[in-house]
Amino acid sequence: MLKAKAQKYYKITAYGCQMNEHDAEVLAGQLQEQNYLPTDDEATADLIILITCAVREHAEQRVYGKIGELYRLKQENPNLILAVGGCMSQQMEVAKKMKQRFPYLDIIFGTHNLVNFPELLRAASDGQETVLEILDKEGSLVEQLPRVRQDGLKAWTTIMYGCNNFCTYCIVPYVRGRERSRQPASILAEIEDLVSRGYQEVTLLGQNVNSYGKDLHDDYDFAALLRAVNDTGINRIRFMTSHPKDISPRLITAMAECENVMEHLHLPVQSGSSRILQSMNRRYTRERYLELVREIRTAIPDIALTTDIIVGFPGETEQDFEDTLSLMEAVRYDAAFTFAYSPRGGTPAAKMLEQVADAVSKERLQRLNELQARISMERNQELISSEQQILVEGPSKNDPSRLTGRTRGNKLVHFVGSEHLIGKIVRVRITQAQTWNLLGELI
Ligand code: SF4
């Protein structure tokens, strides 16, 4: 049993991607059922959970720094429970290292055992030793876990877990397991519940949403799910992430036909060189990717496209990098998330010879970012004088006298308007373009 105390407080910090944010919501839901309440103040928390990311070394270093920092709180309050979960601790060798280096951690848990967290918490409250539980295999999906959502306007709904693709630089298939799709009925019930509670927007999440349903019976695929979500009446539907090799003509048609599916697609290309794409095990070529972009733009002409790109992948020559620059010019993305390659232990790319020197990667990253900034600005300028539908999210962070919200294409727009518009969808005319956002006026 948990020690009796009238009220306990928890603080969860999630690093990395939306899957971790989702896991944080699930953990919060379980904790609130255990009479815990959230707090932003670590000093008053009875339980602090870090949900870690293993994708980049920088994120790992931040986590180690943070665990080190928490030692002081643990000394001041020996009853404080410190827990570390997520993709770093899913790797058994990393988890063991953490246990050794930070013996004051109470719980180390992986990505497959969120559902057991209350039991781990009980064990940690009763014992002295670090409770370490890392499940090797993903269990069957547990539906209907209670969740606490952060925002009353936009929600994430995970539709599938894991990934089967084994891109050579990526740790996800090792730490999140194979692809498992949630049942459509359960996803739809969750979204209907969101609609009934006034949510305006849902983002369907998975490492590779385009292969949703491949593990389900009766030919139900992502296109079918998208149409069914559209029928729930939720006003805005987004999804991520899409692997280019799995985008089907059926999906493009569904996107074009469903009124509430937003005109935005995040389509990670990673490199513009077919040779590097092969070495990354991406299973498409530069030519196929460009053809796909043409097919998508033919069906949905005003779609906004964003991407992820890695520079300095092992073996990347100047010519390969220039292929990436020319692909960026050819596609004219609205925005790109760009990264310098950093090797992840346990992935095939980390063992590849011909690692690119850091200085070279950094210089390439800078050239790539400069090019994207120019293109983003040009794409935004094309929107001047256009009329956009904006979901109003709240006061602008930089200028509280303005409101802020996103277009259907996911662009941030600031405009003057009264607070009663927050949570509504309004029409705005774009008056000015900046590189990463737009200014407009209410119509
Ligand atoms: S598609 Fe590739 S990069 Fe994305 S999660 Fe799967 S293995 Fe990682």
Residues whose N, C-alpha, C, O or C-beta is under 5 A from the ligand:
A	BS01	SF4	C163 N165 F166 C167 C170 V172 Q207
